[in-house]
Amino acid sequence: MDVIQRIAEELSVKSQQVAAAVALLDEGATVPFISRYRKEATGGLDDTQLRMLQERLIYLRELNDRRKTILDSIASQGKLSPELETAILEADTKTLLEDLYLPYKPKRRTKAQIAREAGLEPLADALLADRGLVPEQEAVAYINAEMGVADAAAALDGARQIIMERISEDADLLAELRERIWRKGILHASVVSGKEAEAAKFKDYFDYSEAINKIPSHRALALFRGRNEDLLSLTLLPAELDQEEHQLCTQFVSQRLNVSDISRPADAWLAETARFAWKIKLFTRIDLDLKLRLREAAELEAIRVFASNLRDLLLTAPAGHKATMGLDPGIRTGVKVAVVDATGKVLATDTIYPHAPKNQWDQSISVLARLIKQHQVSLVSIGNGTASRETDQLVADLMKQHKDLPIQKITVSEAGASVYSASELAAKEFPDLDVSLRGAVSIARRLQDPLAELVKIDPKSIGVGQYQHDVNQVQLARMLDTVVEDCVNAVGVDVNTASAALLKQVSGLSASISENIVAFRNQNGPFANRSQLKKVPRLGDKAFEQAAGFLRVMNGDNPLDASAVHPEAYPVVNAILDDTGKSIRDLIGQSQFLRSLNPASYTSAAFGLPTVSDILQELEKPGRDPRPEFKSVQFKEGVEKITDLQPGMRLEGVVTNVANFGAFVDIGVHQDGLVHISHLADDFVKDPRSVVKTGDMVNVRVLEVDVARQRISLSMKKNVDNSEIVRSEKPQKTSHKPGKPQPILQNSMSNAFAKALKK
């Protein structure tokens, strides 16, 4: 298979574009680098196209490697006919390739193989060739006690096994039947007998059926989790009218054996053979294949959702370079306090005990006020875990008592902070700081710059996915790594303040080179220009080429070093300066003037129109941050616990996670509420992410509160029907759509995901 041509057809681009991109990838270039700085080579392929190209390149190369292995294996058996070779060379999926290989794949001794060894293959061939033969009479000649064929019935059973194996290895028939069952099949789930209590979390699946090709990702993964925990049984039915479909599929197999009627002596025997082949061989294989297909599709969708949410979280608006106090709330263990300066450097730490049992409310306010004054703190970042609202109230009282302190309090997600605190990276960064205090530092820094702080945490620990522990971990890690890489390089990195953890996400920089950059910076002071990076040990020409455009040197020798203009393209800027007679400082930011220039006037053999156009746009707003403007949500006073909620309340909240069935919103009561997809807007919504994304601030209305089960149902509709608002003092049972998910996550929103509602 021509991989280049195949990818070009799939992406609807020219093969030359794909070939150029593949060559760059094979040389070690990253997608961010190629999409930004090699547009001429790839004909302008964007990052989305390049990511798709990269994924397909991996798949198709694996497919070709497997193809070669299969061809070599069949050839070594002396069974590679020209027709079979052509079919294998044209196979465009791994499934089809394995179907073709099935008859030739080395396998353990099957019943069919044993029958062949007993000399029964001629009997099978004879009955297939001449339907006028009487099977019972013909089989007598093949009785051989020494070979384990005791009588005619045993001989016929062996012949049947041979025919069944042949028909089950018919790639065309298998593919046809597999697709038929995928279109018509029903997956039925039931609880394992005697495990009803243990399987309570899967109660929606105790008697559940749905078309297999319609089951959404989150529901499929819930079903497979229940099966893996031996709490649910999953049965595939060929169609709603199960027995009728079995009969139809048996007829397909009979037709393949040319059994058109049962008037001849061998016809009835062959018809029965077809029935056995379908039920025992073909359907058993298809059952496994389709469940695997469903699982793989569900995993891919779950990974896509996780990646989308992670991207939104990483690109959350930063509060900026301001002295910040981080508060990691706790009750008995106290509230951990950390103050960092505008660059994230730790200035002070402490622990206060405003809550029970010590109740040192006033003393805690005094400590916080002193630290805020001493270090001129502008922002107070409060983790959203246990005692978050109580700690928020503490800061509110502080602001009332000390109105002279110009501070702003913001609640942030502390997901993953504890994981980071106990990590090797945190220990290396803060060797003398107690583990419990490192979390407060992380909470402060993630308000200043979420991206810079969250890259230190394994994305799977950030908890913005669903069923992330149930999906293919290699695929998940690869996808999440690409998201982090894309986000970091889209924003750019200040080389004089970035941690090694952030630097290693920059195109072309490894972990060791990133550590060398930090060490060089600590020893020699801040970088004055990008060229100094070449003095960093092990940062060679290739790494510099890949990384330089994404690294920023703020307030350095050359204003261009603070922009996304790559050093290799500085001659283009110099040509513009020579032509216009302006200095670089006079040129930067002059939008009207820059837009009056003709990019074509500055193109050359080395730099084409796309690059020159990008340079002029960058000069308008050098180093522009693609992240949105920082805003903070204000939770409603007096609403701190789920018991404070009342149906009909209107509240402000922040979206913490987006799933295919809706969005979860933090409204400040330690339990995220669910806005089901049907309540995201007044109009029909197909994809929740078309309406909201992680980090968005939204206005919601409380529809229903189930205190007993910690469930909150919300709506973002402008026009909510009053009949949809459940008003009762007693906890209400909610209506679940069969199969709604019960995921297990690693963060504060896990309960909300586990209790997804549908109104």
C-alpha positions in Angstrom: 0.0 0.0 0.0 1.2 3.5 -0.9 1.0 5.1 2.5 1.6 8.6 1.2 -1.1 8.4 -1.5 -3.6 6.8 0.9 -3.2 9.6 3.5 -3.4 12.2 0.8 -6.8 10.8 -0.4 -8.1 10.7 3.2 -7.1 14.3 3.9 -8.1 15.5 0.4 -4.7 17.1 -0.1 -1.9 16.5 -2.6 0.5 13.6 -2.1 3.5 16.1 -2.3 2.1 17.8 0.8 1.9 14.6 2.7 5.3 13.4 1.5 6.9 16.6 2.8 5.2 16.4 6.1 6.2 12.7 6.5 9.8 13.6 5.7 9.8 16.3 8.3 8.2 14.0 11.0 10.7 11.3 10.2 13.5 13.8 10.7 12.2 14.5 14.2 10.3 17.7 13.6 7.2 18.2 15.8 3.7 19.0 14.6 3.8 22.5 16.1 7.0 23.3 14.4 5.9 22.0 11.0 2.5 23.7 11.1 4.0 27.1 12.1 7.4 27.3 10.4 7.2 24.9 7.4 4.1 26.0 5.6 5.8 26.3 2.3 7.0 22.7 2.5 3.7 21.2 3.4 1.5 23.5 1.3 0.0 25.0 4.4 -1.2 21.9 6.3 -2.6 23.0 9.6 -2.0 21.4 13.0 -5.3 19.5 12.9 -4.5 18.0 9.5 -0.9 17.2 10.6 -2.2 15.4 13.8 -4.5 13.3 11.6 -1.7 12.6 9.2 0.6 11.6 12.1 -2.0 9.2 13.5 -2.8 7.6 10.2 0.9 7.3 9.4 1.4 5.3 12.5 -1.6 3.0 11.7 -0.7 2.5 8.1 2.9 1.7 8.8 1.9 -0.8 11.4 -0.5 -2.2 8.8 2.2 -2.5 6.2 4.6 -4.2 8.8 1.9 -6.7 9.6 1.2 -7.2 5.9 4.8 -8.1 5.2 4.8 -10.6 8.2 1.7 -12.3 6.9 3.0 -12.5 3.3 6.2 -14.0 4.5 4.4 -16.5 6.7 2.0 -17.7 3.9 4.9 -17.8 1.4 6.9 -20.0 3.7 4.0 -22.5 3.8 4.0 -22.5 0.0 0.4 -21.4 -0.2 0.7 -17.8 -1.5 -1.3 -17.7 -4.7 -1.3 -14.6 -6.9 -4.9 -14.0 -6.1 -4.3 -14.2 -2.3 -1.3 -12.0 -2.6 -3.3 -9.3 -4.4 -6.1 -9.5 -1.8 -3.5 -9.1 1.0 -1.8 -6.2 -0.7 -5.1 -4.4 -1.2 -6.4 -5.0 2.4 -6.9 -1.5 3.9 -7.7 -2.4 7.5 -6.1 -4.6 10.2 -9.4 -6.5 10.5 -9.5 -7.5 6.8 -5.9 -8.4 6.9 -6.4 -10.8 9.8 -9.5 -12.3 8.1 -7.4 -13.1 5.0 -4.6 -14.6 7.2 -6.9 -16.7 9.3 -6.8 -19.9 7.2 -3.0 -19.8 7.1 -2.3 -18.6 10.6 -0.4 -21.1 12.7 -2.9 -22.4 15.3 -3.1 -25.1 17.9 -4.5 -28.5 16.8 -8.2 -27.9 16.1 -10.8 -30.6 15.7 -10.6 -29.9 11.9 -6.8 -30.5 12.0 -7.2 -33.7 13.9 -9.8 -34.8 11.3 -7.4 -34.0 8.5 -4.7 -36.1 10.2 -7.2 -38.9 10.4 -7.6 -38.8 6.6 -11.1 -37.4 6.6 -10.6 -34.4 4.2 -11.4 -36.5 1.1 -14.8 -37.3 2.7 -15.6 -33.7 3.2 -14.5 -32.9 -0.4 -16.6 -35.7 -1.8 -19.8 -34.6 0.0 -19.3 -31.1 -1.2 -18.7 -32.1 -4.8 -21.4 -34.7 -5.2 -24.7 -34.1 -3.3 -26.0 -37.4 -4.6 -23.8 -39.3 -2.2 -25.4 -40.7 0.9 -23.2 -39.4 3.8 -23.7 -42.4 6.1 -22.8 -44.8 3.3 -19.9 -42.8 2.1 -18.4 -42.4 5.6 -18.1 -46.2 6.1 -15.0 -46.3 3.9 -13.2 -43.8 6.3 -13.6 -45.8 9.5 -10.2 -46.2 11.1 -10.0 -47.2 14.7 -6.3 -46.6 14.9 -6.8 -43.0 13.9 -9.7 -42.5 16.3 -12.5 -42.9 13.7 -14.6 -45.5 15.4 -17.6 -45.5 13.2 -19.4 -43.6 10.3 -20.8 -41.0 12.7 -17.3 -40.1 13.9 -16.1 -39.9 10.3 -19.0 -37.6 9.4 -18.3 -35.4 12.5 -14.7 -35.0 11.4 -15.7 -34.1 7.9 -18.2 -31.6 9.3 -15.4 -30.0 11.4 -13.3 -29.5 8.3 -16.1 -27.8 6.4 -17.0 -25.6 9.3 -13.4 -24.4 9.7 -13.2 -23.7 6.0 -16.4 -21.6 6.0 -15.5 -19.8 9.2 -12.2 -18.7 7.5 -14.0 -17.3 4.4 -12.9 -13.6 4.6 -15.6 -12.3 2.3 -18.4 -14.2 4.1 -17.1 -13.2 7.5 -16.9 -9.5 6.6 -20.4 -9.5 5.1 -22.0 -11.2 8.1 -20.0 -9.0 10.5 -21.3 -5.8 8.9 -24.8 -7.2 8.9 -24.8 -7.9 12.6 -23.2 -4.5 13.3 -26.1 -2.8 11.5 -28.8 -5.0 13.1 -27.4 -6.4 16.3 -28.7 -5.7 19.8 -26.5 -5.8 22.9 -28.3 -7.0 26.0 -26.9 -6.6 29.5 -28.1 -8.4 32.6 -26.9 -8.6 36.2 -25.0 -11.7 37.2 -27.3 -13.8 39.4 -26.8 -13.3 43.1 -24.7 -10.1 42.7 -27.6 -7.6 42.6 -26.4 -5.8 45.8 -22.8 -5.7 44.8 -23.7 -4.4 41.3 -25.9 -1.6 42.6 -23.9 1.1 40.8 -24.8 -0.7 37.5 -28.5 -1.0 38.3 -29.4 0.8 35.1 -28.0 -2.2 33.2 -29.7 -5.0 35.1 -32.0 -5.5 32.1 -30.8 -3.3 29.3 -30.8 -3.6 25.5 -29.7 -1.2 22.8 -28.6 -1.4 19.1 -24.9 -2.1 19.3 -24.0 0.5 16.7 -25.9 3.2 18.6 -24.4 2.8 22.1 -22.6 6.0 23.0 -19.1 5.9 24.4 -19.7 6.5 28.0 -22.5 3.8 28.1 -20.4 1.2 26.3 -17.5 1.7 28.7 -19.8 1.4 31.7 -21.1 -1.9 30.3 -17.6 -3.3 29.8 -16.6 -2.2 33.2 -19.5 -4.0 34.7 -18.6 -7.1 32.7 -14.9 -6.9 33.7 -15.9 -6.7 37.4 -18.0 -9.8 36.8 -21.2 -8.0 37.7 -22.8 -7.8 34.3 -23.3 -10.3 31.5 -23.3 -9.0 27.9 -25.0 -10.9 25.2 -25.0 -10.0 21.5 -28.2 -10.8 19.7 -28.1 -10.8 15.9 -31.2 -8.6 15.7 -34.3 -7.7 17.6 -36.0 -10.8 16.3 -33.1 -13.0 17.3 -34.1 -16.4 16.0 -35.3 -15.0 12.6 -31.9 -13.4 12.1 -30.1 -16.6 13.1 -32.1 -18.4 10.4 -31.3 -15.7 7.8 -27.6 -15.9 8.6 -27.6 -19.6 8.4 -29.1 -19.3 4.9 -26.2 -17.0 3.9 -23.8 -19.8 5.0 -25.9 -22.4 3.2 -25.7 -20.4 0.0 -21.9 -20.2 0.3 -22.0 -24.1 0.4 -24.4 -24.1 -2.5 -27.1 -25.8 -0.5 -30.2 -24.7 -2.3 -32.6 -27.5 -1.3 -32.5 -30.7 0.7 -33.8 -33.1 -1.9 -30.5 -34.8 -2.6 -29.0 -37.2 0.0 -26.1 -34.9 1.1 -28.1 -31.7 1.2 -29.7 -32.2 4.6 -26.4 -33.0 6.1 -24.7 -30.0 4.6 -27.6 -27.7 5.7 -27.0 -28.9 9.2 -23.3 -28.3 8.8 -24.1 -24.7 7.7 -26.2 -24.2 10.8 -23.4 -25.4 13.1 -20.9 -23.3 11.2 -22.9 -20.2 11.8 -23.8 -20.8 15.5 -20.6 -22.3 16.7 -17.9 -20.8 14.5 -19.0 -17.6 12.7 -21.3 -16.0 15.2 -18.9 -16.7 18.1 -16.1 -15.0 16.1 -18.4 -12.1 15.2 -19.6 -11.7 18.8 -16.0 -11.2 19.9 -15.1 -8.9 16.9 -18.1 -6.6 17.4 -17.7 -6.2 21.1 -14.1 -5.3 20.5 -15.1 -2.9 17.8 -17.6 -1.3 20.1 -15.0 -1.0 22.9 -12.3 0.4 20.6 -14.8 3.0 19.2 -15.9 3.9 22.7 -12.3 4.3 23.9 -11.4 6.5 21.0 -14.4 8.8 21.7 -13.5 8.9 25.5 -9.9 9.8 24.6 -11.2 12.5 22.3 -13.4 13.9 25.0 -10.6 13.8 27.5 -8.2 15.5 25.1 -10.8 18.3 24.3 -11.4 19.0 28.0 -7.7 18.9 28.7 -7.0 21.4 25.9 -9.7 23.8 27.3 -8.3 23.5 30.8 -4.7 24.1 29.8 -5.7 27.1 27.8 -7.7 28.6 30.7 -7.1 32.4 31.0 -4.1 33.1 33.3 -4.5 35.7 36.1 -1.1 37.0 35.2 2.1 38.0 36.9 0.9 39.1 40.3 1.9 38.2 43.8 -0.5 35.4 44.8 -1.6 33.6 48.0 -2.6 29.9 47.6 -4.9 28.3 50.1 -5.2 24.5 50.2 -8.3 24.1 52.4 -8.6 21.5 55.1 -10.5 21.1 58.3 -8.7 19.1 61.0 -5.3 19.3 59.3 -5.7 23.1 58.8 -5.5 25.3 55.8 -2.2 25.3 54.1 -0.9 28.7 53.0 1.7 29.6 50.4 2.6 33.1 49.0 4.4 33.3 45.7 5.7 36.4 43.9 4.8 37.5 40.4 7.2 34.9 38.9 5.9 32.0 41.0 8.8 32.0 43.5 7.8 30.9 47.0 8.0 33.8 49.5 6.3 32.4 52.6 4.3 29.4 53.8 2.2 28.7 56.9 -0.7 26.6 58.3 -3.8 28.1 59.9 -6.6 26.4 61.8 -9.8 28.5 61.3 -12.2 25.5 61.3 -13.2 22.9 63.8 -11.9 21.6 66.1 -9.5 24.5 66.8 -11.7 27.3 65.4 -9.0 29.9 65.3 -10.9 32.2 63.0 -9.7 35.5 64.1 -6.1 34.3 64.5 -6.2 32.9 61.0 -7.4 36.2 59.6 -4.6 38.0 61.3 -2.0 35.7 59.8 -3.4 36.0 56.3 -3.6 39.8 56.6 0.0 40.0 57.8 1.3 37.9 54.9 -0.8 39.8 52.3 0.6 43.2 53.6 4.1 41.9 53.9 4.3 40.5 50.3 1.8 42.9 48.6 -0.5 40.0 47.5 -3.0 40.9 44.8 -4.8 37.5 44.4 -5.9 34.8 46.8 -6.4 31.4 45.1 -8.6 29.0 47.0 -8.6 25.3 46.2 -12.1 23.9 45.6 -11.8 20.7 47.8 -13.0 20.0 51.3 -13.7 23.2 53.3 -13.4 25.3 50.2 -16.5 27.4 50.9 -15.7 27.8 54.6 -12.2 29.0 53.6 -13.8 31.3 51.0 -15.9 32.8 53.8 -12.7 33.2 55.9 -11.2 35.3 53.1 -14.5 37.2 52.7 -14.4 38.2 56.4 -10.7 39.2 55.9 -11.7 41.5 53.1 -14.5 43.0 55.2 -12.2 43.6 58.2 -9.2 44.9 56.1 -10.8 47.0 53.3 -7.4 48.6 52.7 -6.1 45.3 51.2 -6.7 45.4 47.4 -7.1 41.6 47.0 -9.3 39.5 44.8 -10.3 35.9 45.8 -10.8 33.2 43.2 -11.7 29.5 43.7 -9.7 27.2 41.4 -9.8 23.5 40.8 -7.2 21.7 42.9 -7.5 18.5 40.9 -4.1 16.8 40.7 -2.5 19.1 43.3 -2.0 16.3 45.8 -0.5 14.1 43.1 2.0 16.8 42.2 2.8 17.4 45.9 4.0 13.9 46.3 5.7 13.6 43.0 9.5 13.4 42.4 9.3 16.6 40.4 7.8 18.5 43.4 10.4 17.0 45.7 13.1 18.2 43.4 11.6 21.6 43.1 10.9 22.0 46.8 13.2 19.7 48.7 12.9 21.6 52.0 9.1 22.2 51.8 6.6 19.9 53.5 4.5 17.8 51.1 1.3 19.3 52.5 2.5 22.9 51.7 3.5 22.1 48.1 -0.2 21.7 47.2 -0.8 25.3 48.3 2.0 26.5 46.1 0.5 24.7 43.1 -2.9 26.2 43.8 -1.4 29.7 43.8 0.6 29.1 40.7 -2.2 27.6 38.7 -4.2 30.8 39.1 -1.2 32.8 37.8 -0.6 30.5 34.8 -2.7 27.3 34.6 -0.7 26.0 31.7 2.7 26.4 33.3 1.6 24.6 36.5 -0.6 21.9 35.1 2.1 20.6 32.7 3.8 19.3 35.9 1.0 16.9 36.5 0.2 13.7 34.7 -2.8 14.6 32.5 -4.6 11.5 33.7 -4.5 12.9 37.2 -6.1 16.2 36.3 -9.4 14.4 36.0 -11.2 16.0 33.1 -12.0 12.7 31.3 -14.4 9.8 31.7 -13.3 6.2 32.2 -9.7 7.2 31.6 -8.5 4.1 33.4 -10.6 1.8 31.2 -9.2 3.0 27.8 -6.1 2.0 25.9 -3.4 3.7 28.0 -0.9 3.9 25.2 -3.3 5.7 23.0 -4.5 7.9 25.8 -1.0 8.9 26.8 -0.1 9.7 23.2 -3.1 11.8 22.6 -2.8 13.7 25.9 0.9 14.3 25.2 0.1 15.9 21.9 -2.5 18.1 23.5 0.0 19.4 26.1 2.6 19.9 23.3 0.1 21.8 21.1 -1.1 24.0 24.0 2.4 24.9 25.3 3.7 25.7 21.8 0.6 27.7 20.9 1.1 30.0 23.9 4.9 30.1 23.9 7.3 29.9 26.9 9.2 32.6 28.7 12.7 31.0 28.7 13.7 33.1 31.8 10.9 32.0 34.1 9.8 28.6 32.8 10.4 25.5 34.8 12.1 22.4 33.3 8.7 20.7 33.3 7.3 23.4 31.1 10.4 23.7 28.9 10.4 20.0 28.1 7.0 20.4 26.4 8.5 22.9 23.9 9.1 21.6 20.4 12.6 20.0 20.2 13.5 20.1 23.9 14.0 16.9 25.9 13.9 16.6 29.6 17.6 16.7 30.0 18.0 19.8 27.7 15.3 21.6 29.6 17.1 20.9 32.9 20.3 22.2 31.3 18.5 25.4 30.3 17.4 26.0 33.9 20.9 25.2 35.2 22.5 27.6 32.7 20.0 30.3 33.6 20.6 29.9 37.3 24.4 30.0 36.8 24.6 32.8 34.3 21.5 34.9 34.9 18.6 35.5 32.5 19.0 35.0 28.8 19.5 38.3 27.0 18.7 36.8 23.6 17.8 33.6 21.8 21.3 33.1 20.5 22.6 32.5 24.0 20.5 29.3 24.0 23.2 27.7 21.7 25.6 27.9 24.6 23.4 25.5 26.7 25.0 22.0 26.9 23.4 19.5 24.5 21.2 22.1 22.8 22.4 21.6 19.3 21.5 23.1 16.0 18.5 20.8 15.4 17.0 21.4 18.9 17.5 25.1 18.5 15.8 25.1 15.1 12.8 23.3 16.6 12.5 25.3 19.8 13.7 28.8 19.2 10.4 30.2 17.7 8.4 29.0 20.7 10.8 30.4 23.4 10.4 34.0 24.4 13.1 36.3 25.8 11.2 39.2 27.3 12.8 42.6 27.5 16.0 41.2 25.9 18.4 42.7 23.4 16.2 42.1 20.4 12.4 42.7 20.5 11.9 39.9 18.0 13.1 37.5 20.6 9.9 38.1 22.5 7.8 37.2 19.4 6.9 34.1 17.5 9.1 35.1 14.6 11.7 32.4 14.2 15.3 33.5 14.2 15.8 31.9 10.8 13.3 34.5 9.5 15.0 37.6 11.0 16.5 38.4 7.6 12.9 39.0 6.3 12.3 41.5 9.1 15.6 43.2 8.4 14.6 43.5 4.7 11.4 45.2 5.8 13.3 47.6 8.0 15.7 48.4 5.2 12.9 49.0 2.8 10.8 51.2 5.2 13.6 53.0 6.9 12.1 52.2 10.3 13.6 50.7 13.4 12.3 47.4 14.8 10.8 49.2 17.8 9.0 51.7 15.5 7.7 48.9 13.4 6.3 46.6 16.1 2.6 47.1 16.9 2.0 49.5 14.0 -1.0 47.6 12.7 -2.2 50.1 10.1 1.3 50.5 8.6 2.1 46.8 8.6 -1.2 46.0 6.9 -0.3 48.4 4.1 2.8 46.4 3.2 2.6 43.8 0.4 3.9 40.5 1.7 4.8 39.4 -1.8 7.5 42.1 -1.9 9.5 40.3 0.7 9.3 36.7 -0.4 12.4 34.8 -1.5 13.5 31.2 -2.3 13.8 30.6 1.4 10.7 32.3 2.6 7.4 32.1 0.8 4.2 34.1 1.1 2.7 32.1 4.0 5.8 32.8 6.2 6.0 36.5 5.3 2.3 36.9 6.0 2.7 35.2 9.4 5.7 37.5 10.2 3.7 40.7 9.4 0.8 39.4 11.6 3.1 38.6 14.4 4.7 42.1 14.3 1.3 43.6 14.8 0.9 41.8 18.2 4.2 40.1 19.0 4.0 37.2 21.4 0.2 37.5 21.6 -1.4 35.0 24.0 -4.2 32.9 22.4 -5.8 32.4 25.8 -8.9 34.4 26.7 -9.0 37.4 29.1 -9.0 36.4 32.8 -12.4 36.5 34.6 -13.5 35.0 37.8 -16.8 33.5 39.0 -18.5 34.8 42.1 -20.4 32.1 44.0 -23.7 33.1 45.6 -23.3 34.1 49.3 -25.2 31.8 51.6 -25.1 28.9 49.2 -22.2 26.7 50.5 -23.7 23.2 50.8 -26.0 21.1 48.7 -28.6 21.5 51.4 -28.6 25.3 50.7 -29.8 24.7 47.2 -33.5 25.2 46.3 -35.1 24.3 42.9 -35.5 27.4 40.9 -32.4 29.2 42.2 -30.3 31.1 39.6 -26.6 30.8 40.2 -23.3 31.5 38.6 -20.8 28.7 38.1 -17.8 27.4 36.2 -17.8 24.5 33.8 -15.5 21.8 35.2 -16.0 19.1 32.7 -17.8 18.4 29.4 -19.0 14.9 28.4 -21.0 13.7 25.5 -24.2 13.8 27.6 -23.8 17.2 29.1 -21.6 19.5 31.2 -20.7 19.6 34.9 -20.7 22.9 36.7 -19.2 23.9 40.0 -21.7 26.2 41.8 -19.7 26.3 45.0 -21.3 23.5 47.1 -18.6 20.8 46.9 -20.7 18.8 44.4 -20.8 19.6 40.7 -24.2 19.8 39.1 -25.1 18.3 35.8 -26.5 20.3 32.9 -27.8 17.5 30.7 -27.4 18.0 27.0 -31.1 18.6 26.7 -30.8 21.6 29.0 -27.7 23.3 27.6 -29.7 25.6 25.4 -33.2 26.3 24.2 -32.4 24.8 20.8 -31.4 21.3 20.1 -27.7 20.6 20.9 -25.9 17.7 19.2 -22.4 18.3 20.8 -22.1 19.9 24.2 -18.8 21.4 23.3 -20.5 23.5 20.7 -22.1 25.4 23.6 -19.7 25.2 26.5 -16.1 24.2 27.3 -14.1 23.5 30.4 -13.4 26.8 32.3 -16.4 28.7 30.9 -18.4 30.8 33.4 -22.1 30.1 33.0 -25.5 31.1 34.6 -27.6 28.1 35.6 -30.9 27.4 37.2 -31.4 24.6 39.7 -33.9 22.0 38.5 -33.7 19.3 41.1 -31.7 18.5 44.2 -31.3 15.0 45.6 -29.4 15.4 48.9 -29.5 11.7 49.7 -27.6 10.7 46.5 -25.7 14.0 46.2 -27.2 14.8 42.8 -27.9 18.2 41.4 -29.7 18.8 38.1 -29.2 22.2 36.4 -30.4 24.0 33.3 -28.8 26.7 31.1 -32.0 27.2 29.2 -33.3 30.8 29.2 -36.9 29.5 29.2 -37.3 26.7 31.7 -40.7 25.1 32.0 -41.8 25.3 35.6 -43.0 21.7 35.4 -39.4 20.6 35.0 -38.4 22.1 38.4 -38.9 19.5 41.1 -40.1 21.2 44.3 -40.1 18.9 47.3 -38.6 18.8 50.8 -37.9 15.2 50.4 -35.1 13.8 48.2 -36.5 13.0 44.8 -35.8 10.0 42.7 -34.5 10.9 39.3 -35.3 9.4 36.0 -32.3 7.6 34.5 -32.1 6.7 30.9 -31.2 3.0 30.7 -27.4 2.8 30.5 -26.5 6.2 31.7 -22.9 6.1 33.0 -21.5 5.6 36.4 -17.8 6.5 35.9 -15.1 6.5 38.5 -12.8 9.5 38.3 -9.9 10.8 40.3 -11.1 14.3 41.2 -13.7 16.4 43.0 -16.2 16.0 40.3 -16.2 12.2 40.3 -19.6 11.9 42.1 -21.2 14.2 39.6 -20.0 12.1 36.7 -21.1 8.9 38.5 -24.6 10.3 38.9 -25.3 11.7 35.5 -29.0 12.5 35.1 -31.4 12.8 32.3 -34.5 14.7 32.8 
